[in-house]
């Protein structure tokens, strides 16, 4: 297995564990909002430094 596949699997599992933890703590709404803001910021930064 290549290193990129391992890294991708680890990040996916971390994201799922974060979702489970947020659901357990009752903060899933905040997590979804922050993820959306982070995704939009990442796209914007990508366009700026392209």
PASE-352155 format. One record per atom (N, C-alpha, C): residue number from 0; residue in one letter; atom name; x, y, z. Coordinates in Angstrom, 3 decimals, decimal comma. Each point is the difference from the previous one (the first is absolute). Example, Ala and Ser with C-alpha at 12.3 -4.5 7.8 and 13.67 -1.06 7.14 Angstrom:
BEGIN
KEVO  pos  code  site        xx        yy        zz
KEVO    0     a     N    13,190    -5,690     7,800
KEVO    0     a    CA    -0,890     1,190     0,000
KEVO    0     a     C     0,900     1,200     0,000
KEVO    1     s     N    -0,350     1,050    -0,720
KEVO    1     s    CA     0,820     1,190     0,060
KEVO    1     s     C    -0,770     1,090     0,730
***
This chain:
BEGIN
KEVO  pos  code  site        xx        yy        zz
KEVO    0     x     N     0,851    -1,177     0,000
KEVO    0     x    CA    -0,851     1,177     0,000
KEVO    0     x     C     0,899     1,243     0,000
KEVO    1     x     N    -0,367     0,941    -0,795
KEVO    1     x    CA     0,799     1,224    -0,088
KEVO    1     x     C    -0,283     0,930     1,171
KEVO    2     x     N     0,954     0,865     0,253
KEVO    2     x    CA    -0,104     0,920     1,134
KEVO    2     x     C    -1,212     0,927    -0,130
KEVO    3     x     N    -0,300     0,456    -1,208
KEVO    3     x    CA    -1,145     0,897    -0,194
KEVO    3     x     C    -1,317    -0,680     0,360
KEVO    4     x     N    -0,110    -1,284    -0,292
KEVO    4     x    CA    -1,231    -0,721     0,332
KEVO    4     x     C    -0,142    -0,159     1,508
KEVO    5     x     N     1,122    -0,258     0,667
KEVO    5     x    CA    -0,035    -0,122     1,454
KEVO    5     x     C    -0,381     1,330     0,626
KEVO    6     x     N     0,610     1,086    -0,486
KEVO    6     x    CA    -0,298     1,334     0,529
KEVO    6     x     C    -1,469     0,331    -0,212
KEVO    7     x     N    -0,511    -0,289    -1,179
KEVO    7     x    CA    -1,399     0,284    -0,305
KEVO    7     x     C    -0,924    -0,780     0,925
KEVO    8     x     N     0,306    -1,262     0,224
KEVO    8     x    CA    -0,828    -0,824     0,888
KEVO    8     x     C     0,033     0,531     1,425
KEVO    9     x     N     1,173     0,437     0,454
KEVO    9     x    CA     0,102     0,542     1,356
KEVO    9     x     C    -0,802     1,286     0,147
KEVO   10     x     N     0,073     0,888    -0,991
KEVO   10     x    CA    -0,766     1,239     0,074
KEVO   10     x     C    -1,505    -0,273    -0,028
KEVO   11     x     N    -0,426    -0,959    -0,821
KEVO   11     x    CA    -1,426    -0,335    -0,055
KEVO   11     x     C    -0,480    -0,565     1,333
KEVO   12     x     N     0,806    -0,874     0,584
KEVO   12     x    CA    -0,406    -0,579     1,281
KEVO   12     x     C    -0,017     1,072     1,098
KEVO   13     x     N     0,940     0,940    -0,041
KEVO   13     x    CA     0,004     1,088     0,982
KEVO   13     x     C    -1,243     0,871    -0,156
KEVO   14     x     N    -0,402     0,245    -1,240
KEVO   14     x    CA    -1,195     0,809    -0,230
KEVO   14     x     C    -1,239    -0,709     0,538
KEVO   15     x     N    -0,079    -1,302    -0,211
KEVO   15     x    CA    -1,146    -0,763     0,496
KEVO   15     x     C    -0,013    -0,016     1,528
KEVO   16     x     N     1,171    -0,200     0,602
KEVO   16     x    CA     0,072     0,012     1,462
KEVO   16     x     C    -0,377     1,365     0,564
KEVO   17     x     N     0,375     1,061    -0,685
KEVO   17     x    CA    -0,392     1,341     0,429
KEVO   17     x     C    -1,497     0,201    -0,074
KEVO   18     x     N    -0,614    -0,546    -1,054
KEVO   18     x    CA    -1,457     0,094    -0,127
KEVO   18     x     C    -0,694    -0,754     1,131
KEVO   19     x     N     0,511    -1,185     0,302
KEVO   19     x    CA    -0,591    -0,799     1,077
KEVO   19     x     C     0,138     0,735     1,333
KEVO   20     x     N     1,164     0,573     0,243
KEVO   20     x    CA     0,236     0,730     1,243
KEVO   20     x     C    -0,914     1,218     0,098
KEVO   21     x     N    -0,178     0,724    -1,104
KEVO   21     x    CA    -0,875     1,176     0,006
KEVO   21     x     C    -1,449    -0,413     0,234
KEVO   22     x     N    -0,404    -1,105    -0,584
KEVO   22     x    CA    -1,372    -0,475     0,208
KEVO   22     x     C    -0,207    -0,386     1,463
KEVO   23     x     N     1,012    -0,597     0,590
KEVO   23     x    CA    -0,089    -0,404     1,404
KEVO   23     x     C    -0,101     1,218     0,914
KEVO   24     x     N     0,718     1,059    -0,348
KEVO   24     x    CA    -0,009     1,209     0,823
KEVO   24     x     C    -1,130     0,954    -0,353
KEVO   25     x     N    -0,736    -0,279    -1,061
KEVO   25     x    CA    -1,120     0,849    -0,397
KEVO   25     x     C     0,421     1,243    -0,756
KEVO   26     x     N     1,183    -0,002    -0,614
KEVO   26     x    CA     0,487     1,178    -0,720
KEVO   26     x     C     0,156    -0,272    -1,495
KEVO   27     x     N    -0,847    -0,857    -0,539
KEVO   27     x    CA     0,130    -0,377    -1,409
KEVO   27     x     C    -0,285     1,188    -0,919
KEVO   28     x     N    -0,898     0,883     0,399
KEVO   28     x    CA    -0,318     1,173    -0,816
KEVO   28     x     C     1,198     0,918    -0,162
KEVO   29     x     N     0,699     0,236     1,100
KEVO   29     x    CA     1,204     0,838    -0,044
KEVO   29     x     C     1,051    -0,632    -0,902
KEVO   30     x     N     0,140    -1,310     0,117
KEVO   30     x    CA     1,017    -0,703    -0,796
KEVO   30     x     C    -0,302     0,098    -1,484
KEVO   31     x     N    -1,247    -0,168    -0,373
KEVO   31     x    CA    -0,384     0,090    -1,413
KEVO   31     x     C     0,246     1,408    -0,527
KEVO   32     x     N    -0,353     1,010     0,800
KEVO   32     x    CA     0,207     1,390    -0,415
KEVO   32     x     C     1,481     0,302    -0,162
KEVO   33     x     N     0,812    -0,446     0,961
KEVO   33     x    CA     1,440     0,257    -0,083
KEVO   33     x     C     0,628    -0,723    -1,178
KEVO   34     x     N    -0,467    -1,199    -0,289
KEVO   34     x    CA     0,543    -0,742    -1,142
KEVO   34     x     C    -0,333     0,717    -1,309
KEVO   35     x     N    -1,222     0,535    -0,101
KEVO   35     x    CA    -0,399     0,730    -1,206
KEVO   35     x     C     0,833     1,267    -0,168
KEVO   36     x     N     0,232     0,720     1,094
KEVO   36     x    CA     0,815     1,217    -0,060
KEVO   36     x     C     1,435    -0,342    -0,394
KEVO   37     x     N     0,527    -1,065     0,556
KEVO   37     x    CA     1,363    -0,418    -0,329
KEVO   37     x     C     0,143    -0,408    -1,458
KEVO   38     x     N    -1,007    -0,671    -0,510
KEVO   38     x    CA     0,026    -0,423    -1,409
KEVO   38     x     C    -0,034     1,218    -0,920
KEVO   39     x     N    -0,859     0,970     0,319
KEVO   39     x    CA    -0,099     1,218    -0,809
KEVO   39     x     C     1,295     0,804     0,065
KEVO   40     x     N     0,590     0,085     1,182
KEVO   40     x    CA     1,260     0,723     0,156
KEVO   40     x     C     1,111    -0,665    -0,801
KEVO   41     x     N     0,031    -1,318     0,035
KEVO   41     x    CA     1,003    -0,734    -0,758
KEVO   41     x     C    -0,124     0,232    -1,493
KEVO   42     x     N    -1,229     0,033    -0,494
KEVO   42     x    CA    -0,215     0,264    -1,428
KEVO   42     x     C     0,436     1,409    -0,369
KEVO   43     x     N    -0,325     0,960     0,862
KEVO   43     x    CA     0,375     1,377    -0,242
KEVO   43     x     C     1,524     0,154    -0,012
KEVO   44     x     N     0,672    -0,601     0,956
KEVO   44     x    CA     1,462     0,079     0,065
KEVO   44     x     C     0,622    -0,673    -1,230
KEVO   45     x     N    -0,597    -1,065    -0,442
KEVO   45     x    CA     0,490    -0,684    -1,186
KEVO   45     x     C    -0,068     0,881    -1,240
KEVO   46     x     N    -1,085     0,762    -0,088
KEVO   46     x    CA    -0,158     0,909    -1,143
KEVO   46     x     C     0,972     1,168     0,086
KEVO   47     x     N     0,260     0,474     1,206
KEVO   47     x    CA     0,914     1,130     0,179
KEVO   47     x     C     1,433    -0,358    -0,360
KEVO   48     x     N     0,434    -1,185     0,381
KEVO   48     x    CA     1,399    -0,377    -0,185
KEVO   48     x     C     0,210    -0,936    -1,185
KEVO   49     x     N    -0,905     0,031    -0,927
KEVO   49     x    CA     0,101    -0,859    -1,183
KEVO   49     x     C     0,947     0,582    -1,014
***
